[in-house]
Amino acid sequence: MIVDNADSSDFFDGTSNLASHLPFSRQGSLLFTSRNRELMVHLDVPAPNIFAVEGMSEDEGFGFLETHLTKDQMNNREDTAELLDVPDYLSLAIRQASAYMAKKQISTTEYLEYCREAQNPIATTWLISFRQVADCDPMAADYLKFICFLSEKAIPRSLLRDASTLEAGNAIGTL
């Protein structure tokens, strides 16, 4: 079982106490992803089982982009390398950027220009991804706009408009 973004101690203590609901079995494993190393130590995860995930190397970043883009989109190696440096070679941000470039058939040079125009390149990557979600699934975009005002975890589906419809299920699936 994977518990993604386990960053808040509120989920392991207090009212929600997620830890009491986690399964235990010698035939399976739990994998936590977190940006909070202290929390993992607090949960008694042995130090050898805590791994820091670093950004990709430049070669790995190029290889990752090559699986999603055409050679024409990556024809300027310097700009492509600079683009990879913007999100510190983090795979999720690179994947989001490459998905946008592939869909819109723009080059790494063009996408880099978008990033240069922005004050915060990470926010720009998110905004571009958000616009892509809004284009293909307006209800999903509406949900994102609404939930940004809520706690980032454990948002009850009942708070979402039309939460029981098929369209809502598709929107949640998109997110």
C-alpha positions as CSV (number, residue, x, y, z in Angstrom):
1,M,0.0,0.0,0.0
2,I,1.3,3.5,-0.8
3,V,0.5,6.4,1.4
4,D,1.4,9.4,-0.8
5,N,2.2,12.9,0.6
6,A,2.3,11.8,4.2
7,D,3.6,15.2,5.3
8,S,1.3,16.1,8.3
9,S,1.5,14.6,11.7
10,D,-2.3,15.4,12.0
11,F,-3.0,12.2,10.0
12,F,-1.1,10.0,12.5
13,D,-2.2,11.7,15.7
14,G,-5.3,13.5,16.8
15,T,-8.8,13.1,15.4
16,S,-8.1,11.4,12.0
17,N,-5.3,9.0,13.3
18,L,-4.7,7.3,10.0
19,A,-2.1,5.1,11.6
20,S,-4.8,3.1,13.4
21,H,-6.4,2.3,10.0
22,L,-3.3,1.1,8.2
23,P,-3.1,-2.7,7.5
24,F,-0.4,-4.9,8.9
25,S,0.7,-8.0,7.2
26,R,4.0,-9.8,6.8
27,Q,3.0,-10.5,3.1
28,G,2.9,-6.8,2.2
29,S,4.5,-3.5,2.7
30,L,3.6,0.1,3.3
31,L,5.4,2.8,1.3
32,F,5.1,6.4,2.5
33,T,6.1,9.4,0.4
34,S,6.8,12.5,2.3
35,R,8.7,15.7,2.3
36,N,8.8,15.6,6.1
37,R,11.7,13.4,7.3
38,E,11.0,14.2,10.9
39,L,7.6,12.7,10.7
40,M,9.0,9.5,9.2
41,V,11.4,9.3,12.1
42,H,8.6,10.0,14.5
43,L,6.7,7.1,13.0
44,D,9.6,4.9,13.9
45,V,10.5,4.2,10.3
46,P,14.1,2.8,10.6
47,A,16.7,5.2,9.2
48,P,18.0,2.6,6.6
49,N,14.4,2.5,5.2
50,I,14.2,6.3,4.6
51,F,15.4,7.3,1.2
52,A,15.9,10.8,-0.1
53,V,14.9,11.1,-3.7
54,E,17.0,13.6,-5.6
55,G,16.4,15.2,-8.9
56,M,17.5,13.5,-12.0
57,S,20.9,14.0,-13.6
58,E,21.0,15.9,-16.9
59,D,21.3,12.7,-18.9
60,E,18.4,11.2,-17.1
61,G,16.3,14.3,-17.7
62,F,17.1,14.3,-21.4
63,G,16.3,10.6,-21.6
64,F,13.0,11.2,-19.7
65,L,12.0,14.0,-22.1
66,E,13.0,11.9,-25.2
67,T,10.4,9.3,-24.2
68,H,7.7,12.0,-24.4
69,L,8.9,14.5,-27.0
70,T,10.1,14.4,-30.6
71,K,13.6,15.3,-31.6
72,D,12.3,18.5,-33.3
73,Q,10.9,19.6,-29.9
74,M,14.3,19.1,-28.3
75,N,16.4,20.5,-31.1
76,N,18.1,23.1,-29.0
77,R,20.2,21.2,-26.4
78,E,21.2,24.3,-24.4
79,D,17.6,25.4,-24.0
80,T,16.5,21.9,-23.1
81,A,19.2,21.7,-20.4
82,E,18.1,25.0,-19.0
83,L,14.5,23.9,-19.0
84,L,15.4,20.8,-17.1
85,D,17.2,23.0,-14.5
86,V,14.1,25.1,-13.9
87,P,12.3,22.5,-11.8
88,D,15.6,21.2,-10.4
89,Y,15.3,18.0,-12.5
90,L,12.3,16.8,-10.5
91,S,10.5,14.2,-12.5
92,L,6.9,15.2,-11.7
93,A,7.5,18.8,-12.9
94,I,9.4,17.6,-15.9
95,R,6.6,15.2,-16.8
96,Q,3.9,17.9,-16.4
97,A,5.9,20.2,-18.7
98,S,6.6,17.4,-21.3
99,A,2.9,16.5,-21.3
100,Y,2.0,20.1,-22.1
101,M,4.7,20.4,-24.8
102,A,3.6,17.1,-26.4
103,K,0.0,18.1,-26.5
104,K,0.6,21.6,-27.8
105,Q,3.5,20.5,-30.1
106,I,5.8,23.2,-28.8
107,S,9.6,23.0,-28.4
108,T,11.5,23.1,-25.2
109,T,12.8,26.5,-26.3
110,E,9.2,27.8,-26.6
111,Y,8.3,26.3,-23.2
112,L,11.5,27.8,-21.6
113,E,10.3,31.2,-22.9
114,Y,7.0,30.7,-21.0
115,C,9.1,30.0,-17.8
116,R,11.4,33.0,-18.3
117,E,8.3,35.3,-18.5
118,A,7.2,34.1,-15.1
119,Q,8.4,35.1,-11.7
120,N,8.1,31.5,-10.3
121,P,8.8,28.8,-12.9
122,I,7.3,26.0,-10.6
123,A,4.1,28.0,-10.3
124,T,4.2,28.5,-14.1
125,T,4.4,24.8,-14.7
126,W,1.5,24.2,-12.3
127,L,-0.5,27.0,-14.0
128,I,0.1,25.5,-17.5
129,S,-1.0,22.1,-16.2
130,F,-4.1,23.6,-14.6
131,R,-5.1,25.3,-17.8
132,Q,-4.7,21.9,-19.5
133,V,-7.0,20.3,-17.0
134,A,-9.5,23.2,-17.4
135,D,-9.5,22.7,-21.2
136,C,-10.2,18.9,-21.0
137,D,-12.3,18.8,-17.9
138,P,-13.9,22.0,-16.6
139,M,-15.5,20.4,-13.6
140,A,-12.1,19.1,-12.5
141,A,-10.8,22.6,-12.7
142,D,-13.8,23.9,-10.7
143,Y,-13.0,21.3,-8.1
144,L,-9.4,22.4,-7.9
145,K,-10.4,26.1,-7.6
146,F,-12.7,25.1,-4.7
147,I,-10.5,22.7,-2.8
148,C,-7.5,25.2,-2.8
149,F,-9.3,26.8,0.1
150,L,-9.6,23.6,2.1
151,S,-7.1,21.5,4.0
152,E,-4.9,19.6,1.5
153,K,-5.8,16.2,2.9
154,A,-9.0,14.2,3.5
155,I,-11.5,16.4,1.7
156,P,-14.9,14.7,1.9
157,R,-16.4,14.0,-1.5
158,S,-19.7,15.3,-0.2
159,L,-18.3,18.9,-0.2
160,L,-17.9,18.8,-3.9
161,R,-20.7,20.0,-6.1
162,D,-22.6,17.2,-7.8
163,A,-20.3,14.7,-6.1
164,S,-22.5,11.7,-6.9
165,T,-22.7,12.1,-10.7
166,L,-20.8,10.2,-13.3
167,E,-19.3,13.6,-14.5
168,A,-18.0,14.2,-11.0
169,G,-16.5,10.8,-10.8
170,N,-14.7,11.5,-14.1
171,A,-13.5,14.9,-12.8
172,I,-12.1,13.3,-9.6
173,G,-10.4,10.7,-11.8
174,T,-8.8,13.5,-13.8
175,L,-7.4,15.0,-10.7
